[in-house]
Amino acid sequence: MNPWLQVAIIVGALVASVLVGWGVSVGVLRLAKVPEVIVPTMERDASGRMVPILAPRAAEPRPLLRGGLWVGILERIAITGALMAHHPELIAIVVAVKGLGRYPELQQAGGASERFIVGTLASFGVAVAVGLGAAALLP
C-alpha cells in the first residue's frame, strides 16, 4: 500500500474519531438529561381552602467535570491509535487512567458518575468502531 495512503487513513481515522465521537457523546449526554421532578404541594384556592397540587420542581443542577472535552479528545485518539497499531490491550490503560484520574471528582459530585459512564461508553464506542475500521484498511 502507498505510504501516503496509509498516512491519509491514519490521520483521517483519528480526525473522524475525535469529531464523530464528540458529536455522539454530546448527543447521548443530552438524551440522558435529568428529568423534571413533579412534587405534591398545598396551596390555597380562591375560597381560602388548602388544596393539593402537583408542581414541577427544577431539576438539580448537573455537576460538570472539568476538562471533559480534552479528556474525550485524547481518549479517542489513544483508543483509535491503539487499534490501528494492533495493540488493543492499550485500551485498558486508557480506561484505568481515566477512571483513576476522575475518581476523586466522581466521589464528590454525586450525579456526575452516571454522566461520566454514559459519556465514556459513547466516546469509547465511536473510537473502537473507527479504530477497527481503519485497522481493517491498513496492512
GIDA-V6972 format. One record per residue. N is the residue number from 1. RES is the residue in one small letter. PSI is psi in degrees with one decimal (* if undefined). D_CENTER is the distance of its C-alpha to the mean C-alpha in whole Angstrom. Layout:
n->N res->RES psi->PSI d_center->D_CENTER
n->N res->RES psi->PSI d_center->D_CENTER
This chain:
n->1 res->m psi->141.3 d_center->35
n->2 res->n psi->130.8 d_center->36
n->3 res->p psi->-34.4 d_center->34
n->4 res->w psi->-33.9 d_center->33
n->5 res->l psi->-38.8 d_center->31
n->6 res->q psi->-45.8 d_center->29
n->7 res->v psi->-41.9 d_center->28
n->8 res->a psi->-39.8 d_center->27
n->9 res->i psi->-44.9 d_center->25
n->10 res->i psi->-51.3 d_center->23
n->11 res->v psi->-43.2 d_center->22
n->12 res->g psi->-41.4 d_center->22
n->13 res->a psi->-41.0 d_center->19
n->14 res->l psi->-43.1 d_center->17
n->15 res->v psi->-43.7 d_center->17
n->16 res->a psi->-41.0 d_center->16
n->17 res->s psi->-44.8 d_center->13
n->18 res->v psi->-50.6 d_center->12
n->19 res->l psi->-46.6 d_center->13
n->20 res->v psi->-41.6 d_center->12
n->21 res->g psi->-38.0 d_center->9
n->22 res->w psi->-48.6 d_center->8
n->23 res->g psi->-43.4 d_center->10
n->24 res->v psi->-44.0 d_center->8
n->25 res->s psi->-45.7 d_center->4
n->26 res->v psi->-43.9 d_center->7
n->27 res->g psi->-43.7 d_center->9
n->28 res->v psi->-40.1 d_center->7
n->29 res->l psi->-33.1 d_center->6
n->30 res->r psi->-38.0 d_center->10
n->31 res->l psi->-28.6 d_center->11
n->32 res->a psi->30.6 d_center->10
n->33 res->k psi->160.6 d_center->12
n->34 res->v psi->127.4 d_center->15
n->35 res->p psi->155.6 d_center->18
n->36 res->e psi->140.7 d_center->22
n->37 res->v psi->133.0 d_center->24
n->38 res->i psi->123.0 d_center->28
n->39 res->v psi->139.7 d_center->30
n->40 res->p psi->135.2 d_center->34
n->41 res->t psi->173.7 d_center->36
n->42 res->m psi->138.1 d_center->40
n->43 res->e psi->160.4 d_center->41
n->44 res->r psi->135.4 d_center->45
n->45 res->d psi->-171.5 d_center->46
n->46 res->a psi->-30.1 d_center->49
n->47 res->s psi->-1.9 d_center->52
n->48 res->g psi->-0.5 d_center->50
n->49 res->r psi->149.6 d_center->49
n->50 res->m psi->126.1 d_center->46
n->51 res->v psi->144.1 d_center->44
n->52 res->p psi->143.1 d_center->40
n->53 res->i psi->159.4 d_center->37
n->54 res->l psi->120.2 d_center->34
n->55 res->a psi->135.7 d_center->32
n->56 res->p psi->139.9 d_center->28
n->57 res->r psi->137.9 d_center->26
n->58 res->a psi->137.0 d_center->24
n->59 res->a psi->153.3 d_center->20
n->60 res->e psi->142.2 d_center->20
n->61 res->p psi->138.5 d_center->18
n->62 res->r psi->128.3 d_center->14
n->63 res->p psi->137.6 d_center->14
n->64 res->l psi->145.1 d_center->12
n->65 res->l psi->127.2 d_center->11
n->66 res->r psi->145.4 d_center->13
n->67 res->g psi->10.9 d_center->12
n->68 res->g psi->-36.8 d_center->8
n->69 res->l psi->-49.1 d_center->9
n->70 res->w psi->-36.5 d_center->12
n->71 res->v psi->-43.8 d_center->10
n->72 res->g psi->-43.6 d_center->7
n->73 res->i psi->-48.4 d_center->11
n->74 res->l psi->-37.8 d_center->13
n->75 res->e psi->-39.2 d_center->11
n->76 res->r psi->-39.4 d_center->11
n->77 res->i psi->-44.6 d_center->14
n->78 res->a psi->-44.2 d_center->15
n->79 res->i psi->-47.1 d_center->14
n->80 res->t psi->-43.8 d_center->16
n->81 res->g psi->-40.2 d_center->19
n->82 res->a psi->-41.0 d_center->19
n->83 res->l psi->-37.9 d_center->20
n->84 res->m psi->-29.8 d_center->22
n->85 res->a psi->3.5 d_center->24
n->86 res->h psi->38.9 d_center->24
n->87 res->h psi->68.8 d_center->23
n->88 res->p psi->-19.4 d_center->20
n->89 res->e psi->-21.2 d_center->21
n->90 res->l psi->-18.3 d_center->20
n->91 res->i psi->-33.0 d_center->16
n->92 res->a psi->-35.0 d_center->17
n->93 res->i psi->-41.6 d_center->18
n->94 res->v psi->-45.5 d_center->14
n->95 res->v psi->-45.1 d_center->13
n->96 res->a psi->-46.1 d_center->16
n->97 res->v psi->-43.6 d_center->16
n->98 res->k psi->-46.2 d_center->12
n->99 res->g psi->-46.8 d_center->13
n->100 res->l psi->-35.0 d_center->16
n->101 res->g psi->-31.9 d_center->15
n->102 res->r psi->-11.4 d_center->13
n->103 res->y psi->-49.5 d_center->16
n->104 res->p psi->-40.4 d_center->18
n->105 res->e psi->-38.7 d_center->16
n->106 res->l psi->-30.1 d_center->14
n->107 res->q psi->-37.4 d_center->18
n->108 res->q psi->-38.2 d_center->19
n->109 res->a psi->100.3 d_center->16
n->110 res->g psi->-58.5 d_center->17
n->111 res->g psi->-2.5 d_center->14
n->112 res->a psi->-23.4 d_center->11
n->113 res->s psi->-38.9 d_center->11
n->114 res->e psi->-42.8 d_center->10
n->115 res->r psi->-38.1 d_center->7
n->116 res->f psi->-46.8 d_center->6
n->117 res->i psi->-46.4 d_center->7
n->118 res->v psi->-47.9 d_center->5
n->119 res->g psi->-40.3 d_center->2
n->120 res->t psi->-45.2 d_center->4
n->121 res->l psi->-40.1 d_center->6
n->122 res->a psi->-45.1 d_center->5
n->123 res->s psi->-46.1 d_center->5
n->124 res->f psi->-39.8 d_center->8
n->125 res->g psi->-45.2 d_center->10
n->126 res->v psi->-44.9 d_center->10
n->127 res->a psi->-40.1 d_center->12
n->128 res->v psi->-44.1 d_center->14
n->129 res->a psi->-46.5 d_center->15
n->130 res->v psi->-41.8 d_center->16
n->131 res->g psi->-42.1 d_center->18
n->132 res->l psi->-37.9 d_center->20
n->133 res->g psi->-44.6 d_center->21
n->134 res->a psi->-38.8 d_center->22
n->135 res->a psi->-33.1 d_center->24
n->136 res->a psi->-28.4 d_center->26
n->137 res->l psi->-25.8 d_center->27
n->138 res->l psi->150.0 d_center->28
n->139 res->p psi->* d_center->31
